[in-house]
Amino acid sequence: MIRVAVARRFLAVIRGRYFGACFLLSIAALFLPVGCANSQVQKTQASGVYHIVKKGETLYSIARAYSASLQELAEINNIDDVASIREGSVIFIPNADQVIEDVMVSAGKAAADAGKEEKVKDIKPSSGEKPSALVKPLPSQEKAPQVPAGPAKPPRAETVAVLPAAKPDKTGLTVGEKMPVVEEKVVMEKSRFAWPVRGTVKTRFGIQPNKTYHNWIKITCPAGTRVKAAASGTVIFSANLKDFGETVIIRHANDFATVYTHLRKRSVRADQDVGKGQTIGHAGRTDEAGETYFNFEIRIKGKARNPLFYLP
C-alpha cells in the first residue's frame, strides 16, 4: 500500500510538471513574435519591400496601390502625420513581393474598380422587385392623345450633337472623373495607456535600419526603476520565459493587452488584478551597450500595435 501511495504521488508530480511546462510553452509560442534583443527573431529580415516616395504620391495612394492598410503603414513606419511624407523618403510595405513603380496608375485603377463595384451595387433591384419596374417610359414613349386628321406634314429634321467618348488618363479614370474620396484615417489614442516608466525609447516599433522587424519598443531607464502597469487590468501571465526573461502580460478592456519583457524581477502573480500605475516589476537587465532596459508591447486581439500611437 505504501508503494502504491508513493507511486501515485510521483505520477501526480510528473503530471503537474508536464501540464505546467505545456502551459509555459503555449504562452511562449503565442508571444514568440515579441522577440528579444539577442534572439533569432532579431536576425530575421522582415517580409516586404521598400518603396521610395515619388513626387505627387501620398501615403494614402501608396496604401491603395499596394492594397495595404493605411493604419498599418503608418504604425510600421512610425508616421504619426500622414501628410508629412516627402519625396524621396522610404516606406516599408509589409508582405509585398515587388515594388510598384507607378503608384498613381495602380491607385487610380484600384479606385476606379472600387467605384464600378459601388455602381453595380446601387442598380441592383431590391428583393422581390422586377428590374423592369425600375425603368420609367420617356414622355415620347407614352401614348399620344388623339387629334383630328389633317394634311400630313413632313417630319422636321433634328440635329443631334455627337460628343467624343471620354478617354481614360494614366490613372485609369476618365477625363473629368474624380477619384472617390475614402474616409480612411489613422487612429491614434494617445491617452489610452500611460508610460510604464520614465525613460527613453531606444528602439521603436516596426521596421528597423537593419531591415528587421520589432513588435515592441525598447525603453532604457536607470537600474532598479519600478515598471508600472500601463492601464488597469488582470495579469494573465507572470513567469520567466527563455529569451524573454522575466515577463508580465496584462489583459485590459476592449481586447487590449500589454506585454513587459526583460524585467529584472516581477512583483505580481497570474490572475491578480492591477490598477493603472501599480508596480508590476523592476528593470535591471542590460543590453550590449550596458544600458538597463525592458521591452514593452501593446496588442489588440493578439496583434502587435505601435505603442507610440497609444501613449501620451
URTA-V880154 format. One line per field, one symbol per residue. phi: phi as a letter, one per 30 degrees, with the letter a starting at -180 (. if undefined). A space follows every 50 residues. Layout:
# URTA-V880154
phi = ???
This chain:
# URTA-V880154
phi = .dddddddddddddddddddddddddddddcedeiadbddedccdddlbc ccdceidbdddddddchcddddddddchcdbddcdcejdccdcdidcadc dcddddddddddddddddddddcddddicdedddccddedcdddddbeda ddcddddcccdccdddcddddjcddjdcdeccdcbddbcdcdbcddbcbb ddbddjdcedicbccbccccaddiddccddadlbdcaaaccdicidbbbc ccdiidbcbbbiddacbbbdicdbcdiddclbdadccdcicdaacbbbbb hicdbdeddbcd
